[in-house]
């Protein structure tokens, strides 16, 4: 176990039921991003980039409002959820 993984929260769903949850891999992917391993972060948790984009947009939108910001927020949310669900199904199949 590497240094950052010592401090990560365990997945209770995986411990109790033995299967990954929709968020499994997100902590490790974020750790990989901080280490500059962008490709490995995507392989670990493909939804990391849409979620980061959504988070940045929401924070940006707190301070600066513009036309159609709600539509863009909804589109980013749908994209993030879609990537999470599709990657989860692919993970379960493989």
N, C-alpha and C positions, 0 to 999 in steps of 0.2 A: 504494500500500500504506500503510495507516495504521500509527501507532506500535505498537500491541500486536501487529499481525500480523507485524511484522518479526522477532519473537522466537518465533513459533510453529513447532512442528515440522512438516515437510512429510509428507504421506502417501506412504509408500513404495509402497504398493499402487497408488495413482493414478499415481505417477511411472513405475513399472515396467510395469503392465498397462493403464493408461489408464482404469480404472474406480474409482469410489469404494469405500471399505471401509465396514464397519458403523459405524465411529467418525468418519467424515468429517463435519466440521462441529461436532464436540463442543468443540474448543478455541475456535473463534470464538463458539459459543453461550455458553460460559462467560465469555468476554470481554464479550459483549453483556450478560450478566446483571450483571456488575460495573459496567457503564455505565448500568444501569437500564433497558435495552431488553428488557423481559420478553417481549413479543410477538414481537419479531425473533429473540430467542433460541429461542423455541419453533419458529418457522418454519425456522430454521437447522438445529436438531437437536431434534425432538420428544421424544426420550427424556431430555432434560436434567432435566426435573422429576422423573420417577420415579427416575432415578439419584441425584439429590440427596436425595430422600426416603429411598431405601434407604441411602445413606451416612450420613445423619443418624441413622436408626434403628439401624444397626449400631454407630455410635459411642456412642449413648445406651445401647444394650443391653450394651456392655462394662462399664458402671458400675452399671446398674440391671437386674436380672433380674426377669421377671414371667411369669406363667402364659401359655402359648400364644405366647411370643415367637418360637419356631422356626417356627410356622405362619405368623405374620405376616411373618417374614423371607423365607420361601419364596414367599409370595404377592407380596411386593414385588419379589422377584427375577424371578418369572414375568412380572409386569406390565412390568418394565423390559425384559426380553428380548423380550417380545411387541411392545412399542412400537418397539424397535430394528429388529426383523425387518420389521414392517409398514411402517414409514417407509422402510426400505431398499428394499423391493419397490416402493413408490409412487415413490420417487426414480428407480429404474431404468426404470420404465414411462414416466415423463414425460420 
